[in-house]
């Protein structure tokens, strides 16, 4: 388990992380979210042992990060922001160097390197200098370095930054498969990443915790949660929906009046509302072609939590 206990980190008068507490257990993929400057990268660096806490602490397994840094680093794979690397080294050289530093036997090292090179499709750049590689390839090399020693804990700061859509999906699939026997923390500002791979999300603002829940639970806070999206056979005016019990608000999704979203009251989500809507539209000669219920919009919840007034821990 990772335990972050009342963690704070100051840079002179600036507080980057402010009394932050959360824990992550085996098999979880935690999405660590916040706007730029919220303290995400600073928190990741403290968890990984690259920065000392100003107050509080972090434990990984049975080890305190500050008191047992080498024991923690044996358990930990860390992909830092930007995936920094020596520009004149090749991916092959970097992987061999990292394996030697970690004391990996040659037989284990070579097999593991080959596995990661194949898994992350690094064959074509294996002997090219890092400075000549694209951002996406540098990111994949950084991920290979983080995974090289098969760590129990993975800290990934923007793991799909710079990757094309196909590469993003490959990395997401890899993260999901790794979570079967590892703890994974993914720091990201890409909300679709959280919905795609994370089992839980922590959101911070100005270094403080403002939410800790599953992606589904967070999406359920959105006014879009349970909203009814309609596509009709012919256009209708907005007043067709006036007075339908359970419809709290509505918006047209196009200019021809055939696509609508109806926002419903919290205690009226589901069948009864859509039945009343269908009856009204049938009577108006505009039957429903198709409809679906919105899951909720994580981006809306994220904005409310990170742009609104300061919130208590959720």
Buried (B, 14 or more C-beta within 10 A) or exposed (E): EBBBBEBBBBEEEEBBBBBBEBBBEEEBBBBBBBBEEBBBBBBBBBBBBBBEBBEBBBBBBEBBBBEBBEBBBBBBBBBBBBBEBEEEBBBBBBBBEBBEEEEBEEEEBBEBBEBBBEBBEBEEBBEBBBEEBEEBBBBBBBBBBBBBBBBBBBBBBBBBBBBEEEBBEBBBEBBBEBBEEBBBBBBBBBBEBBBBBBBBBBBBBBBBBBBBBEBBBBBBBBBBBBBBBBBBEEBBEEEBBEEBEBBEEBEBEEEEBBBBBBBBEEEBBEEEBBEBBBEBBEEBEBEBEEBEBBBBBBEBBBEBBBEEEEBEEE
